[in-house]
Amino acid sequence: MTRFIHDKFAKDYLSELLSPIGAVNPGREVSSEVRQIDVYFTPTTATPEYITKLGILGKMATTSALFEPFRNPVTVTEIRGCLSKLLDVQGSIERQSKRDNSFYRELPKLWMLTPTASEALLNGFGAILDEKNWCSGIYFLGEYLRAAIVVIHQLPELPETLWLRILGKGRVQERAIASLSTLAVNDPLRINTLELVYQLQSNLRVNREQKLESEDEELIMAIAPLFQEQLAAAEQKGIEQGLLQGVQQGIEQGIEQGRIEGQRSILENFLRVRFGQLNDLILRAFVAPISTLPAVEFTMLLVQLSALSTDENSIHQARRLLAENALRMRFGQLDERVMNLIPNLLALSPDQLVILLSQLPELSANELLERLDGSLG
C-alpha cells in the first residue's frame, strides 16, 4: 500500500528537518508491548535562526516531543494509541527521575499530525484552539496531557506553516511542495526536502503496478517540474554571468557553465544528504564529470540514486551507477567488455581514478579496456 511509502517519507522528512537542532529517534519502542513512536525528538542545539526558519515546526521543537504523522485522517483508536505511548514515555521519565533522585525540566509533548479531523473527533477529546499563542488548525488537549492534534488542512498558507503542510494530502501537499520554488536554489532546507520528495516520487513510480490513488498520481506530476526549475535557475545564473561579459560567446559559455555548476552543487548536496559521506574520495571523484550530463540524464540518475538505501551495499551501487554514467558520456551504449571492467575502475585509488576520468575524453574504448584490464595486475 502506498500509505507505507508516505509514512516512511513523513518519518524521514521530520528526522531530516529536526536533526540539526536535536537528537531524533525514529521508531523508538515503548513498554513491553512492541509499539513504536514515529519520531521522538530531544532538542540539543540552540540555533535560533534555524528554529525560526522552520516556523511552527520549529516552535514545536523547542521542547522534547513525540511526532506522530498520519497520511489519512486520524481515528479515535489511533489517537488513543498515541496517548498511550505518550503516557508510557512520561511515566518512564518520572520513574527514572525518582530512581536517580534527579529533576527533569519538563515532560515531552505529543504532536499528532493529520490531514483532516472531524468536529466530532475534536470535541470528543476536548481539543481546543489556542490562537493567542498558535495559529488556527492546532487543537490542544487537556493541559496535563501535553498533547495536540494538528489538522494540517486547516493551517493558514503562510511561510511559517510550510514545513507542516508538506505532510498534508492532495492539493494541500501539492501546493506546499510547489512553494519550495520560492526558496533560494541553494537553500539547504530546499535541497534536503527536494531529495526526500524525489525519493517519494521514485517510490511511488515503482509501485505503479499497484493501483495508485488519483492524488498520488497528481503528486507525482506536481513533483516533476521542481528539479527542472532548479536546473533552469542555474542556467539563468549562467545567462547573467554571460551578459556581464558582454559578448555572445560569453552568454553561451555562461549558460553552460551555470548549468554545470548548478548540477555539481545539486549532486554534491544530494550525495551528502543521501549517503552522508562526501569524504568518500571515490564518490567525490565522479562529481565533476557527472555534473556535465545533459539535464534529462542527470535527473534520471538522481531518481536512480534516490531509490537506494544508505547501507554499505547501496553505497557500492551508487559508485557503480556513477561509473556507468561517466563511461556512457564518453562511449554511449556500453558493451559487455566495458561493463565487466567497471569493478576494476572502482578498485583504482582515488588519485588514479581522478587522473583516468580526466583523460577519458581522449581514450578510445580499446585503450580504456587495456588500462583497466591491467589495473589490477
C-alpha positions in Angstrom: 0.0 0.0 0.0 1.3 3.5 -0.8 0.3 4.6 2.7 3.5 2.9 4.0 5.6 4.9 1.3 4.1 8.1 2.6 4.6 7.0 6.3 8.3 6.4 5.6 8.6 9.8 3.8 7.0 11.6 6.8 9.4 9.9 9.3 12.5 10.6 7.1 11.3 14.2 6.4 10.8 15.1 10.1 14.1 13.4 11.1 15.9 15.4 8.4 14.4 18.8 9.4 14.8 18.3 13.1 18.3 16.7 13.3 20.2 20.0 13.1 18.7 21.1 16.4 18.4 17.9 18.4 18.5 14.2 18.7 16.0 12.3 16.6 15.0 8.7 17.3 12.6 7.4 14.7 10.9 4.1 15.7 11.6 4.3 19.4 10.0 1.4 21.2 7.8 1.8 24.3 6.6 -0.6 27.0 6.9 -4.4 27.0 4.4 -4.4 24.2 6.0 -3.8 20.8 5.0 -0.3 19.9 6.9 2.4 18.3 6.9 6.2 18.3 7.2 7.5 14.8 9.6 10.3 15.7 11.0 11.0 19.2 12.8 14.4 19.3 15.0 15.9 22.0 16.4 19.4 21.5 20.1 19.7 22.0 21.4 22.6 19.9 20.1 26.2 20.3 20.0 27.6 16.8 17.5 30.4 16.8 17.8 31.3 13.1 17.2 27.7 12.0 14.3 27.3 14.5 12.7 30.5 13.2 13.1 29.2 9.6 11.2 26.1 10.5 8.3 28.2 11.6 5.6 26.4 13.6 7.5 23.1 13.3 10.5 24.9 14.9 8.3 26.2 17.7 7.1 22.6 18.4 10.7 21.5 18.5 11.7 23.8 21.4 10.9 21.0 23.8 11.1 17.2 23.8 8.4 15.9 21.6 6.7 12.9 20.0 5.7 13.4 16.4 3.0 11.0 15.0 2.2 11.9 11.4 -0.8 10.3 9.7 -1.3 10.0 5.9 -5.1 9.6 6.3 -7.4 11.3 8.8 -6.6 10.1 12.3 -9.2 7.9 14.0 -10.3 7.8 17.6 -8.5 4.5 18.1 -5.3 5.9 16.7 -5.4 9.0 19.0 -5.9 6.7 22.0 -2.9 4.7 20.9 -0.7 7.8 20.6 -1.8 9.0 24.0 -1.0 5.6 25.5 2.5 5.9 24.0 2.9 9.4 25.4 1.8 8.3 28.9 4.3 5.4 28.8 7.1 7.8 27.9 6.1 10.4 30.5 5.8 7.7 33.2 9.2 6.2 32.3 10.8 9.7 32.6 9.2 10.3 36.0 10.2 6.8 37.3 13.8 7.3 36.1 13.9 10.7 37.9 12.8 9.1 41.1 15.4 6.4 40.9 18.2 8.8 40.2 16.8 11.4 42.6 17.1 13.9 39.7 15.0 16.6 38.3 13.5 16.7 34.8 12.8 20.1 33.4 9.6 19.1 31.5 7.8 16.2 30.0 7.7 15.7 26.2 4.7 16.9 24.2 2.8 14.8 21.7 2.0 16.3 18.2 -0.4 14.2 16.1 -0.3 15.4 12.5 -3.4 14.6 10.5 -4.6 16.0 7.1 -8.2 16.5 8.4 -10.2 15.8 11.5 -13.9 15.9 12.1 -15.5 18.3 14.6 -17.0 15.3 16.4 -13.5 13.8 16.9 -12.0 17.1 18.2 -14.9 17.6 20.5 -14.7 14.0 21.8 -11.2 14.6 23.0 -11.9 18.1 24.3 -9.4 19.6 21.8 -9.5 23.4 21.6 -7.7 26.1 19.7 -5.1 28.4 21.3 -5.0 31.1 18.6 -3.4 33.6 21.1 -0.2 31.6 21.0 -0.6 29.3 18.0 -2.2 29.5 14.5 -5.5 28.0 13.5 -5.6 24.3 12.9 -3.7 23.3 16.1 -6.0 21.8 18.8 -4.8 21.2 22.3 -6.0 18.5 24.6 -6.0 19.0 28.4 -3.0 20.9 29.9 -1.6 18.0 31.8 -1.8 15.6 28.8 0.7 17.8 26.9 -0.8 16.7 23.5 -2.2 18.4 20.5 -3.9 17.5 17.2 -2.5 19.4 14.2 -5.1 19.5 11.4 -2.8 20.3 8.5 -5.6 21.2 6.0 -6.8 23.9 8.4 -3.4 25.6 8.7 -3.1 29.0 7.1 -1.0 29.1 3.9 1.9 31.1 5.4 5.7 30.5 5.2 5.5 29.6 8.9 3.4 26.5 8.2 5.1 25.4 5.0 7.1 22.5 6.6 4.0 21.1 8.2 1.8 21.5 5.1 4.3 19.3 3.1 3.0 16.5 5.3 -0.6 17.1 4.2 -2.5 15.3 1.5 -3.8 16.1 -2.0 -3.9 19.7 -3.1 -2.6 21.0 0.2 0.6 18.9 -0.1 1.0 19.7 -3.8 0.7 23.5 -3.2 3.2 23.2 -0.3 5.7 21.3 -2.4 5.3 23.9 -5.2 6.0 26.6 -2.6 9.6 25.3 -2.4 10.2 27.1 -5.6 10.1 30.4 -3.7 13.2 29.4 -1.7 16.7 30.1 -3.0 18.0 27.3 -5.2 21.0 26.7 -2.8 18.9 26.8 0.3 19.8 23.7 2.3 16.3 23.2 3.5 15.0 23.3 0.0 17.8 20.9 -1.2 17.3 18.4 1.6 13.5 18.4 1.2 13.6 18.0 -2.5 15.9 15.0 -2.1 13.3 13.3 0.1 10.5 14.4 -2.2 12.3 12.9 -5.2 12.7 9.7 -3.3 9.0 9.7 -2.5 8.3 10.2 -6.2 10.6 7.4 -7.2 9.0 5.0 -4.7 5.5 5.9 -5.9 6.6 5.3 -9.5 8.0 1.8 -8.5 4.6 1.0 -7.0 2.6 2.0 -10.1 1.9 -1.7 -10.8 -0.4 -1.3 -7.8 -3.4 0.9 -8.3 -2.4 4.4 -7.1 -4.9 6.8 -5.6 -5.5 9.7 -8.0 -3.9 12.1 -5.6 -0.7 10.1 -5.7 -0.7 10.3 -9.5 -1.2 14.1 -9.2 1.5 14.3 -6.6 4.0 12.6 -9.0 3.1 15.2 -11.6 3.5 18.1 -9.2 7.0 17.0 -8.1 8.4 16.5 -11.6 8.8 20.2 -12.5 10.8 21.1 -9.4 14.0 19.6 -10.4 13.8 21.2 -13.9 13.2 24.5 -12.2 16.3 24.1 -10.2 18.3 23.5 -13.3 16.6 26.4 -15.1 17.7 28.7 -12.2 21.3 27.5 -12.6 21.1 28.3 -16.3 19.7 31.7 -15.7 22.6 32.4 -13.4 24.8 31.4 -16.3 23.0 33.8 -18.6 23.5 36.7 -16.2 27.2 35.9 -15.9 27.4 35.7 -19.7 25.7 39.1 -20.1 28.2 40.7 -17.8 30.9 39.6 -20.2 29.1 41.5 -22.9 29.6 39.0 -25.8 27.5 36.2 -27.3 30.2 33.7 -26.6 30.3 34.7 -23.0 26.5 34.2 -22.8 26.7 30.7 -24.3 29.6 29.8 -22.1 27.8 31.3 -19.1 24.6 29.3 -19.7 26.5 26.1 -20.0 28.8 26.8 -17.0 25.8 27.9 -14.9 24.1 24.6 -15.7 27.1 22.5 -14.9 27.9 24.4 -11.7 24.2 24.1 -10.7 24.2 20.3 -11.3 27.5 20.0 -9.5 26.1 21.7 -6.4 22.9 19.6 -6.5 24.9 16.4 -6.8 27.3 17.2 -4.0 24.4 18.1 -1.7 22.4 15.1 -2.8 25.3 12.7 -2.1 26.0 14.4 1.3 22.3 14.2 2.4 21.7 10.7 0.9 24.9 8.9 1.9 26.3 11.2 4.5 29.9 10.8 3.3 31.3 13.2 0.7 34.6 12.4 2.4 34.5 9.2 0.3 37.0 10.2 -2.3 35.7 7.6 -4.8 32.3 9.3 -4.8 33.8 12.7 -5.0 36.0 11.8 -8.0 32.8 11.4 -10.1 31.1 14.7 -9.1 32.9 16.8 -11.7 32.4 14.6 -14.8 28.9 13.6 -13.9 27.9 17.3 -13.5 28.3 17.7 -17.2 25.5 15.2 -18.0 22.5 16.5 -20.0 19.7 17.7 -17.7 17.4 14.8 -18.5 20.0 12.1 -17.9 21.2 13.9 -14.8 17.6 13.9 -13.5 17.2 10.2 -14.2 20.5 9.4 -12.3 19.2 11.3 -9.3 16.0 9.3 -9.4 18.0 6.0 -9.5 20.2 7.1 -6.6 17.1 8.1 -4.6 15.8 4.6 -4.8 18.9 3.2 -3.0 19.1 2.8 0.8 22.1 4.1 2.8 23.9 0.8 3.8 27.3 -0.2 2.5 25.9 -2.2 -0.3 23.9 0.8 -1.5 27.0 3.0 -1.5 28.7 0.4 -3.7 25.7 0.5 -6.0 25.9 4.3 -6.1 29.5 4.2 -7.1 28.7 1.7 -9.9 25.8 4.0 -11.1 28.2 7.0 -11.2 30.8 4.9 -13.0 28.4 3.7 -15.6 27.1 7.2 -16.3 30.6 8.6 -16.6 31.5 5.9 -19.2 28.3 6.3 -21.1 29.1 10.0 -21.5 32.2 9.0 -23.4 31.2 5.8 -25.2 27.4 5.8 -25.4 26.0 2.4 -25.1 28.4 0.2 -23.1 29.2 -3.2 -24.3 29.7 -6.3 -22.1 33.6 -5.9 -22.1 33.4 -2.4 -20.6 30.7 -3.3 -18.1 32.7 -6.3 -16.8 35.7 -4.0 -16.1 33.8 -1.5 -14.0 34.9 -3.2 -10.8 38.5 -2.6 -11.9 37.6 1.1 -12.4 36.2 1.3 -8.9 39.2 -0.5 -7.5 41.5 2.3 -8.5 42.9 4.6 -5.9 41.1 8.0 -5.7 44.2 9.7 -7.3 44.3 7.1 -10.1 40.6 7.4 -10.7 40.7 11.2 -10.9 43.5 11.0 -13.5 41.8 8.4 -15.6 38.5 10.3 -15.6 40.3 13.5 -16.7 41.9 11.5 -19.6 38.7 9.7 -20.5 37.7 12.1 -23.4 41.0 11.3 -25.2 40.8 7.5 -24.7 39.4 5.0 -27.1 37.3 2.1 -25.9 40.3 -0.3 -26.6 42.7 2.0 -24.7 40.4 2.2 -21.7 40.0 -1.6 -21.8 43.7 -2.0 -21.9 44.2 0.4 -18.9 41.5 -1.3 -16.8 42.4 -4.8 -17.7 45.9 -4.3 -16.4 45.0 -2.1 -13.5 44.8 -5.0 -11.0 47.7 -6.9 -12.5 
